[in-house]
Amino acid sequence: MVMFVILSAGQVFALPGVYRAGAPTMDLYVGECETRTISMDGTGWGPSPLVSGSILVSQSDNGASVDITTCTCYDGTLTPAIWDAPINPVFDPTGFPGGLFVAMHNVVEGVTPSANILLCDVTFCGVKPGETSIRIDNAPESTWVAQDMSVYDVYIDPALINATVSINYCEGDFDYDRDVDGTDAAGFKSDFGRSGLTNACPVAGPAAVQKTWQTTSYATGDDGALQKGVAWPNPRFTDNEDGTVTDKMTGLIWLKNADCFGQRSWDSAISDCNGLSSGNCGLTDGSNAGDWRLPNRNELSSLLNSDFYGPAVPNTAGTGQCADGDPFNNLLSGDLYWSSSTFPLSTNQAYYVDTFGSIVYVRIKSESNLVWPVRGGH
């Protein structure tokens, strides 16, 4: 979809415009929350900063399954400061129960409309099992106006998030009273016939070991013949469209750019990852320094597919070999990546993973390998 710029001379130009809110899906447990960065693409809007405009977040089920709990904006409360006046979000605006209305003010002097005009970080929390479509769009009949009085029509493409809320059967609020207590546990055991178990939901259950996906057999009883392990989800990865890729097998969130820092020593790799934040390496996810880290050797190895080489990494679906952009960028044919795991026999060395041929080995920390940041996990 396009929007139109109406100039004082009456000229009309079609320009792109779109809201962004990360991945098009959101999976939550009851009681679990997720924060999304809401931004806007104003690439074609020219150098004149915006004077005013507004966004409306609405839900198809009027907030029955997902509650919008917080909204913090890039007005200096969050940095970088894009807007030059405080922003006061309105929750449950008239006519849009379960929604959110935000009026934006002048863009700070020196900020030019771009492909990533940051608006606000909005937190969504699951409150009851169900599905809802979350829509981020202009408020009805509203426009965005620039200082040169160009008017950007309301037909900016909305961002849509299809949210699903389910119960975590080991930590769920089954009676929806917003706490987890004996009543919930009794209902769970009764419903599922597990009352004979003294600890039906241990704090940490058995860790699932995934398949290597080697499908060619070279001997009776080998990996390719037996193919043991937990099957990967399809799709294996989700491109969050904010510079990150989520592995649906492990829950880990990887930097989409597999070669942002180049060749680095182990100490530099640790530091690079710890200091990574939104605005760098193609990130628009709202992350802060300290959110990212250098992955351990098991986390790095979890990306490998033993049926391939050069690189031994699967594609987005998990059914074939990774290509550039599917889902990672700059992985090329595979290379050596530092892990955060030190080799205990010689602590001046650390483990690395060779993504060309699925090899894990050690190297002196002062030598150089590539760096692939990750966040999330247990």
N, C-alpha and C positions, 0 to 999 in steps of 0.2 A: 504494500500500500504506500501511497505517497502523501505528502502534505504540500500546501501551496503557500508561497510567500507573496503577500499583497503589498506592492510598493505604492508610494504616494502618487506616482505617475500612472497608476492603474495597471502596471505590468504584473503578470502572474507567472511564477516559475514553479515547476514541480521539483521538490527536493525530498530526499529520504528522511525519515524520522522513525525511531522505534524505541520503546522502553525495553530494558533488560533486567532480568531478575535471576540469572543463573540457570540451572538445569530445569527443563520443562516438567520434571516430576519431583515429588517430595514424599518420602516414606517416613512416617512417624509412628512411634508407639504412644499410647495414652500416657501422658505425663512427660513426654520427650519434646524438646524444643529445637528449632533450627533457625538460624539468623541468615537472612538473604540481603545482599547489597542491591538496592534499586538504583539503576542509572538510566541515562537517556543518550541516544546517539543523535548528536546535532552536527554531524560532519559538514553538511551543506548549508549551515545557517550563517556562514560568514563571520567576520571578526567582531561584529557588534554584540556585546554581552546582553544576555536576556534581562529584562526588567522584572517580569512576573510571570507566573503560571502556577499550575496545580496538578497534583496527581490524586487519583482515587483508587484505593485497593478495595475490591468487592469480592464476595464469595457466593457461589451458587447455592449453598445450603444455609446462608445467613449466619455462619459461624457456629453451626451445630457441632461440627467435629473438630474444627481448628479455631483456636483463639489467638488473635493478634495481641500480644502482651506488651511489647515495647516498640518504640520508633525513635531512633536517634539519627540526627541529620548532620550533613557536612556543612554546618554553619559555624564552625569553630568548636562545637561540642565534639565532633569527629573531625579529624584532619586527613587530608588537606581541607582548608576552609574554602569552599566553593561559593557559598552564599553569604552576603554581607550583613544580614539581619537575623536575629533569633527566629527559629521556626517552631511553631506550636501545633503539633499534630492533634487532630480531632478523631477520637475513637468512636465507633458506632454512629457515624453521621446520619442525619435524618434521611430516611429512605433507603439506607444501606446498612442494616444491622449486621454486626460482625465485620464491618469494614473499617476503613481508615481514610481520612482526608488530610492532605498536607498542602498548604499554600506556600510557594517558594517566592523569595524576594530577589533583589538584584544580585547578579553574579559579581564576585569580588573583582576590583580593578586589576587588570592584567591577566585574568583568566579568559581564555578564548574557547567558545563552544567547540567540542571535539567529538570523537567517536565514543567517549566515555565521560559524560557529565554526571558526576556522582550526586545522588539525591539524598537517600537515607538508608540506614540499616534497619530492617524490620524483622522482628522475632515472631515466629509462628509456633504454637504449641498444640499438640494433640490433646483433646479433652474427651473424645468419645469415638468409638470405632465408626468409620464411615468414609465417604469420598466427597471431595468438594473441588470445584474449579476456582482457583484464585486468579483474579484478573487485575493487572496493573495498567491503568489507562488514565486519560484526562478525565477530570470531572465533567459532567454533562455541560455542554455549551461553553466550556472554557477554552482559552487560547493561550499560547505563549507569545509574549510581545517583547521585541528587542528595543534597545535605546534609540535606534534610528526609526522606530515605529513600524518596522516590518512585523507583520502578523503571521504567526505560524498556525495554520489551521488545525482543528481538533483531530483530524484524521491521521494521527500518529499511530503506528502499529502498536497494539498493546502487547504486554508480556503475559503469558499464561502459564500457570503452574497447576498441574493435576496432582492433588494431594490425597494420599491414602493414609488413614489412621487405623492402626490395629492394636491388639493387646499383646504386651510382652507377658507370656504366661508364667514367667518366673518372677516378675516384678510388677504385675499389673494391678490396676485399681479396678477390680471387677464389679464393684458396686457403685462406681463413679462418684464416690464421695471425696475424691481428691486426697486420699491418703491410702497407704498400704498397711493393713493390719490383720489381725486374726480372722476377721470376717471375710476378707478377701481370700486368705489361705484356705479357710474351711470351704468356701464356695468352689475354689479351684480343685481341691482334692475330691470333693463330692462330685463335681461335674465330670471329672476325668478318671474317677475310680482309682485314685492313687493314694487313698488314705492309709494303705499298709506301709507306705514309705515314710520313714521318720524325717527324711530331708529330701522332699520331692524336687526342690530347686536349689541345688548346691550353689555356692557363690561362684565357683569356677568349675564348670563341667569338663568332660573330656574334650581335648582340642582336636578338631577335625583336621586330617591330613589330606591335602588336595591331590588330585591326579597329576602326574607329570605330563600327560597327554602324548606320551610316546606310543604310537600305534603300530609301528613296525616291530615285529618279533624277530630276534636273532638267535633265540634258543628256547627250548621248552621251559616254561615256568619263569621267563624273564618279564621285565616290566611291560614290554610291548604286547606280550601274550596275555598277561593277567589284568593289566590296566587298573590296578587297585587305587583306591582313594576316592575322595568326594568330587563329584562332577562339578565343573564350573557353571555358573549361571550364564544365561544367554539373554541379553548381551553381557559380556564379562565386564566391560567398562562403560562408564557414563562420562561423556565430555560435558563438563559443567558450564562451558562457554564463558569462563572467567579466568582462563589460564590454568585451570586445574582439571584433573581426571580422577574420578572415583573408581576404585577397584571394588566391584560388588561382591567379589569372593572374600576379601579380607576387611573391607570397610576403610582401607587406607586411601588417603587423598594424595595424589602425586602431582608434582609440577608437570604441566603438559610439555614444556620445553626441556628435553632431556640433556641439553648442553648449553646452559645459560652461563656458566662460570668458566668453562674451558678446563685446561689441565691445572690441577691444584695439589698442593701437599695435603696430607691428612689433617693437620691442624687447621690449615686454611679452609678445607672443606667443612669442618665442624663449624668454624666461625661464619662462613658464607651462609650456611643453612640457618643458623641461629639468628642471623641478622636479616633474613629475607622477609619482605613485607609487600603488601599490595602496592602496585605502582612500579614494581620491578619484575623483570623476567616475564613480562606479559601478563602479570597478575592484576585482576580487577575484583578480587574476592573479598576485599576488606580485611585481609589478614594483617597481623601485626608482627613486629620483630619478636621472636620467642615462640611463635606458633609453629614454625617449621623446624625440622631437625634432619640430621644425616641418618638415613635408615640403617638398621642393623642388618647383619648378613642374611638372616632368615627373611626379613621383609623384602630385601632386594631379590633374593632367590625366588620369592613367591611370584615374581613377574615372569619367570622363565617358562618356556614351553619346549620340552625335550624332543619334540618332533621336528623342530626347525633349527636352523643355524643362520647366522649372518643377516638379521638378528634372531636370537632365540626368544622372541617376545611375541605374544599373540596380538591379533587385531582387536578392534572394538567388540565385535561379536564373540570373540574367543574361539572362532572356528577356523581361523587361518593365520597367516603370518602378518605381523605389524608392517605397515607401510608408512611413509612420512605423512603425518596428520591423522593416522588411523591406528590408535588414537593419539600417539605421541609425535612431537616434532623433533627433528634433529637427532634421532636415534641412529640414523644411517644404517650401516651393516652390522653394527654392534661394536662395543668398546668396553674398556675397563672402568668400573665405577667403585669408588671407595664405599665401604660400609663403616659404621661407627664401632664395630666390634674389634677389639684388640686381640692379637694372637697371644695366648697366655704363656707359651713356651719362650717367647722372645717379645717383650712388650714394646720394643721399638718398631714392631711390625703390626699391621692391621690386615684384616680380611678384605678382599675385593671380589667383585663378581664380574666375570667376563660375559657380557650379553651376546657375544658372537657365538660362543659354543657351550653355554651353560656350565661354566667352570667357576668354582670358588677356590681361591688360593690366597696367599699372603704376600705382602710387600712391605719394604721399609717405609715408614711414615713420611720421611723426607722426600721420597720420590713422588711422582705426579700421576694422578688418575682423574677421571671426570667425576662430576658431582651431580647427584640426582635427589633433590630435597623431597621430603614426605611430611605429612602431618596426619593427626588422628591416630587411631589404633588403641590397643589396650595397654 
